[in-house]
Each structure stands twice: as structure tokens, then as C-alpha cells.
Amino acid sequence: MSKQLLRLFPSPAECVPLQGLYLDLALHQLGTPADPFVYANFLCSLDGRIALEDATGQTYLPKTLTTPDDFRLFLELAAQSDCLITHGGYLRSLAEGRLGNILQIGLVEPHRDLLAWRVANGLPPQPDVVVASASLDFPMPDSLAHHGQRCCIATGAGADSGRIAAWQAKGYEVLVTGAGETVEGAALIRALGQRGYRRPYLIAGPHLLDTMLRDGCLARLFQTTTHQLLGGQAFRTLLPGPELGSAGHLKLVSMYYDDSSPEGTGQVFAQFRPMRVSGA
């Protein structure tokens, strides 16, 4: 029997199974190339930390912040996407063994059902991948080619032309989706829509979340908040930029309480709809 969560919102409160919670949202039926349905997922502590920095300045995810329940729901969201948006920093950390591989779905137990779910719903076994990067300095993981995942790279107009040419020579499409050095949300989503993508899933860092919100591109924000205070003098939080104003106004769509993870403290799974959403 699947673990039970307590639905806090919308009312009435009731117990619901964890497994299938986000699959039942049927996100895979949403979005069009003209207006992609962009959604993001973040995990944070009560004091707003999504990651910490060690003494060398390397970013890491504290083990106490992650839970199997959160990871299951992360994968249920990924299973419904046709395109994962990540960034060069993640691929560098993956190559160095500091982060695990989250670019494929349903390859190991207990999540093999998600691979079968994709196939049963007419989706390719694995979603495609977009790597956003200003520096274009990252290694490409072999797992993408091994699992037949199409991959393109997004960068800004100020990116190094030699590095752009080097990636193109390796057969990767490079999308220029920003006027400066960095990727801009509206330009990226417009380019992805032109390539037929309907449901980009943002699994990148706070800078991309920031630009998606400012450009009115984000349709849903899923956030897991674990009931712990991490502290730490050097840390990462959800947004790095200046005040968002009305672009940061969110409407609660759903909220579920998990009373046992992590380590008996509990966590909340929430879904928000930005009040300002424009077509890509």
C-alpha cells in the first residue's frame, strides 16, 4: 500500500496516497508549442536554503534535506515532461560525483513504473534535455546519448563564439536565447515551443527560476519544504536577484503534509500558480 499524505488544501482534508499524487494532475496533457506549460520544482528548508557551500566554495545538497518521498514526486513531475531544462553547473557537479543523475526516469526500482507510465501514455521513454549555460564550459554526460535523449544547449548572445562553434561541431544545436551572456526565460521558452516542446520541466537553479518568473513564463511552481532549519553562512536560496514585485505573487493550488519525512520532522508538498503568466 502506498504511503499516505494528508491533504491540507483544497478542503476537505483527507488522506491520499503519495504514489501517483502528481501523475494524477495530468500535466502531460497540458501545453502547446505556441504556449508551452512550464513548471518547476524546488526543495528547501524552513530558513529558505536549497543548498549550502562548503569551505572551498563548492555547492552541495545536505543529505538531511532530501527524502525518498520528495524524490518520488520529483520524478512524477519529470515523467510528464517532454523536455528537462538543466544548467551547466549541474553537469559539472554530476561529472565530479557531487550530485546524482536525475536526467533519466524509471531506470531503477522503485520507480520503474514511471518508465512504463510514459510509454503507456504515448511519450518517448525519456524526455529531451536542454542545458542552459553562459560559460558553455561543462561536460556532456554519456547517459543522454545512451538513452536516446535529444539535447540542445541554450546560451546568451555574449557567449564565447569559439565554444559555441565547438559544441556545434559535436552535433549539438546551440540556441541563443538572451541579449547578454545569460539565458532569458521568454526567449528560451519561445525557442523550445518553435521546436515542438509543450511541457518544459525546470530542474535548473535559481537564476533560471528568476528569469522565468520575471518574464511571466512559469505556469506552476512545486515546492517541498522540509521542517528543519539548516543555517550555514554560505548558502543558496530560491531567488538571487532584485525584488520581483508582482511577478513573484503566487496562488496556492494544493498542499499536502507528510508527517514522517525527513527523520520524523515532516515536510509539506505545495503547488503554486504564478498570478502573472503570459504566453511564451
C-alpha positions as CSV (number, residue, x, y, z in Angstrom):
1,M,0.0,0.0,0.0
2,S,1.3,3.4,-0.9
3,K,2.3,5.8,1.8
4,Q,-0.5,8.2,2.8
5,L,-0.3,12.0,2.9
6,L,-2.7,14.4,4.5
7,R,-4.3,16.9,2.0
8,L,-4.4,20.3,3.7
9,F,-5.6,22.3,0.7
10,P,-8.0,22.3,-1.1
11,S,-10.5,21.3,1.6
12,P,-11.9,19.0,2.8
13,A,-8.8,17.5,4.5
14,E,-8.3,13.8,3.7
15,C,-5.6,11.1,3.4
16,V,-4.4,10.5,-0.1
17,P,-1.7,8.1,-1.5
18,L,1.7,9.5,-2.2
19,Q,2.3,7.4,-5.2
20,G,0.5,8.9,-8.2
21,L,-0.2,12.2,-6.5
22,Y,1.4,14.3,-9.2
23,L,0.7,11.9,-12.0
24,D,-3.0,12.4,-11.3
25,L,-2.5,16.1,-12.2
26,A,-2.2,15.0,-15.9
27,L,0.3,17.7,-16.7
28,H,1.3,15.6,-19.8
29,Q,-2.0,16.7,-21.4
30,L,-1.2,20.4,-21.0
31,G,0.7,22.9,-23.1
32,T,1.1,23.6,-26.8
33,P,4.1,24.7,-28.9
34,A,2.5,28.1,-29.1
35,D,2.1,28.3,-25.3
36,P,4.3,25.7,-23.5
37,F,3.3,24.7,-20.0
38,V,6.4,25.5,-18.0
39,Y,6.8,24.1,-14.5
40,A,9.5,24.0,-11.9
41,N,10.2,22.1,-8.7
42,F,12.4,23.1,-5.7
43,L,13.2,21.7,-2.3
44,C,14.1,24.0,0.6
45,S,14.4,24.1,4.4
46,L,12.3,26.4,6.7
47,D,15.0,29.0,6.5
48,G,14.9,29.0,2.7
49,R,18.1,27.1,2.0
50,I,18.1,25.0,-1.2
51,A,21.8,24.2,-1.0
52,L,24.9,25.1,1.1
53,E,28.5,25.9,0.3
54,D,31.5,24.1,1.7
55,A,34.8,25.7,2.7
56,T,36.1,25.5,-0.9
57,G,33.0,27.3,-2.2
58,Q,31.5,24.2,-3.8
59,T,27.7,23.9,-3.6
60,Y,26.2,20.8,-2.1
61,L,22.8,19.4,-1.2
62,P,22.7,18.4,2.5
63,K,21.6,14.8,2.9
64,T,19.1,15.7,5.6
65,L,17.3,17.9,3.1
66,T,16.4,15.1,0.7
67,T,13.9,12.3,1.2
68,P,12.6,9.4,-0.8
69,D,9.1,10.9,-0.7
70,D,10.2,14.2,-2.3
71,F,12.3,12.3,-4.9
72,R,9.3,10.2,-5.9
73,L,7.2,13.3,-6.5
74,F,10.1,15.0,-8.3
75,L,10.2,12.0,-10.7
76,E,6.5,12.0,-11.2
77,L,6.8,15.6,-12.5
78,A,9.7,14.7,-14.7
79,A,7.8,11.7,-16.1
80,Q,5.2,14.1,-17.6
81,S,7.7,16.4,-19.3
82,D,8.9,16.4,-22.9
83,C,11.9,18.5,-22.0
84,L,14.1,18.9,-18.9
85,I,15.8,22.2,-18.5
86,T,19.1,21.9,-16.5
87,H,22.2,24.0,-16.4
88,G,26.0,23.7,-16.9
89,G,26.7,23.9,-13.1
90,Y,24.7,20.7,-12.5
91,L,26.5,18.8,-15.3
92,R,29.9,19.8,-13.8
93,S,28.7,18.6,-10.3
94,L,27.4,15.4,-11.9
95,A,30.8,14.7,-13.6
96,E,32.6,15.4,-10.3
97,G,30.3,13.0,-8.4
98,R,28.9,15.7,-6.1
99,L,25.3,15.2,-7.4
100,G,23.4,12.2,-8.6
101,N,22.0,11.7,-12.1
102,I,18.4,13.0,-12.5
103,L,18.3,13.1,-16.3
104,Q,16.7,9.8,-16.7
105,I,13.4,8.3,-15.3
106,G,12.4,4.9,-14.2
107,L,15.6,3.0,-14.7
108,V,15.8,1.6,-11.1
109,E,13.4,0.3,-8.5
110,P,11.2,1.5,-7.0
111,H,10.5,3.9,-9.9
112,R,10.3,1.6,-12.9
113,D,6.6,2.2,-13.1
114,L,7.3,5.7,-14.3
115,L,9.1,4.5,-17.4
116,A,6.1,2.2,-18.2
117,W,3.7,5.1,-17.5
118,R,5.5,7.3,-20.1
119,V,5.3,4.6,-22.7
120,A,1.6,3.8,-21.9
121,N,0.8,7.5,-22.3
122,G,2.4,7.8,-25.7
123,L,5.6,9.6,-24.6
124,P,9.2,8.6,-25.5
125,P,10.9,6.6,-22.9
126,Q,13.0,9.6,-21.8
127,P,12.5,13.4,-22.1
128,D,14.8,15.5,-24.1
129,V,17.3,17.8,-22.3
130,V,18.2,21.5,-22.6
131,V,21.4,22.7,-21.0
132,A,21.4,26.5,-20.1
133,S,24.9,27.9,-19.7
134,A,26.6,31.3,-20.0
135,S,30.1,29.8,-20.0
136,L,29.5,26.8,-22.2
137,D,32.1,25.1,-20.1
138,F,30.7,21.7,-18.9
139,P,31.0,18.0,-19.8
140,M,28.1,16.3,-21.6
141,P,27.1,13.1,-19.8
142,D,27.2,9.9,-21.9
143,S,23.8,8.8,-20.4
144,L,22.0,11.2,-22.8
145,A,23.2,9.5,-25.9
146,H,22.9,6.1,-24.4
147,H,19.2,6.6,-23.7
148,G,18.4,8.4,-27.0
149,Q,17.7,11.8,-25.5
150,R,18.0,14.7,-27.8
151,C,20.0,17.5,-26.2
152,C,20.4,21.2,-27.2
153,I,22.3,24.0,-25.5
154,A,21.0,27.5,-24.6
155,T,23.2,30.5,-24.0
156,G,23.3,34.3,-24.4
157,A,24.4,36.4,-27.3
158,G,27.5,37.3,-25.3
159,A,28.8,33.7,-25.1
160,D,32.2,32.8,-26.5
161,S,31.9,32.2,-30.2
162,G,34.6,29.6,-30.2
163,R,32.8,27.5,-27.6
164,I,29.6,27.8,-29.5
165,A,31.4,26.5,-32.6
166,A,32.9,23.7,-30.6
167,W,29.6,22.4,-29.4
168,Q,28.1,22.8,-32.9
169,A,31.0,20.8,-34.3
170,K,30.0,18.0,-31.9
171,G,26.5,18.0,-33.4
172,Y,24.6,20.0,-30.7
173,E,22.2,22.7,-31.6
174,V,23.0,25.9,-29.7
175,L,20.1,28.3,-29.0
176,V,21.0,32.0,-28.5
177,T,18.2,33.0,-26.1
178,G,19.4,36.1,-24.3
179,A,20.7,39.5,-25.3
180,G,23.6,39.4,-22.8
181,E,25.6,36.4,-21.5
182,T,22.8,34.6,-19.8
183,V,19.7,32.8,-20.9
184,E,16.4,34.8,-20.7
185,G,13.2,32.9,-19.9
186,A,10.8,34.2,-22.6
187,A,13.4,33.8,-25.4
188,L,14.2,30.2,-24.2
189,I,10.6,29.1,-24.0
190,R,9.8,30.7,-27.3
191,A,12.6,28.8,-28.9
192,L,11.6,25.5,-27.3
193,G,8.0,26.0,-28.5
194,Q,9.2,26.5,-32.0
195,R,10.9,23.1,-31.8
196,G,7.6,21.5,-30.7
197,Y,8.1,21.3,-27.0
198,R,4.9,21.6,-24.9
199,R,5.9,20.8,-21.3
200,P,9.4,22.0,-20.3
201,Y,10.3,21.0,-16.7
202,L,12.7,23.4,-15.0
203,I,15.2,21.4,-12.9
204,A,17.8,24.1,-13.0
205,G,18.9,26.6,-10.4
206,P,17.5,29.8,-9.0
207,H,18.8,32.1,-11.8
208,L,16.5,30.3,-14.4
209,L,13.6,30.4,-11.9
210,D,14.1,34.1,-11.6
211,T,14.0,34.8,-15.3
212,M,11.0,32.6,-15.9
213,L,9.1,34.4,-13.2
214,R,10.1,37.9,-14.4
215,D,9.2,37.0,-18.0
216,G,5.8,35.5,-17.0
217,C,6.7,32.1,-18.4
218,L,6.2,29.9,-15.4
219,A,2.8,28.1,-15.2
220,R,3.4,26.1,-11.9
221,L,5.9,26.1,-9.1
222,F,6.1,22.9,-7.0
223,Q,7.9,23.4,-3.7
224,T,8.7,20.9,-1.0
225,T,9.5,22.5,2.4
226,T,11.2,20.3,5.0
227,H,10.6,21.1,8.6
228,Q,14.2,21.9,9.6
229,L,16.4,24.9,10.0
230,L,19.7,24.4,8.2
231,G,21.6,27.6,8.9
232,G,25.0,28.0,7.3
233,Q,26.7,31.3,6.4
234,A,27.1,30.4,2.7
235,F,24.0,29.1,1.0
236,R,21.7,29.2,-2.0
237,T,18.1,30.3,-1.9
238,L,15.2,30.2,-4.3
239,L,15.9,33.6,-5.9
240,P,19.2,35.5,-6.4
241,G,18.0,38.7,-8.0
242,P,16.4,42.0,-7.0
243,E,12.8,42.4,-5.9
244,L,10.3,40.6,-8.1
245,G,7.3,42.7,-7.3
246,S,4.0,41.4,-8.8
247,A,5.9,38.8,-10.8
248,G,6.5,37.0,-7.5
249,H,2.8,36.8,-6.5
250,L,1.7,33.2,-6.3
251,K,-1.7,31.5,-5.7
252,L,-1.8,28.3,-3.7
253,V,-3.2,25.4,-5.7
254,S,-2.6,22.4,-3.4
255,M,-0.8,21.4,-0.2
256,Y,-0.1,18.0,1.3
257,Y,1.5,17.1,4.6
258,D,4.0,14.3,5.1
259,D,4.3,13.7,8.8
260,S,7.3,11.3,8.8
261,S,10.0,12.6,6.5
262,P,12.7,13.6,6.9
263,E,13.7,11.9,10.2
264,G,10.2,12.3,11.7
265,T,10.1,16.1,11.4
266,G,7.7,16.3,8.5
267,Q,7.5,18.2,5.2
268,V,4.9,19.9,3.1
269,F,4.4,19.5,-0.7
270,A,2.9,22.6,-2.2
271,Q,1.8,23.7,-5.7
272,F,1.5,27.3,-6.7
273,R,0.3,29.1,-9.8
274,P,2.0,32.5,-10.5
275,M,-0.5,35.2,-10.8
276,R,1.2,36.7,-13.8
277,V,1.6,34.1,-16.7
278,S,1.9,35.2,-20.3
279,G,2.2,33.1,-23.4
280,A,5.7,32.2,-24.4
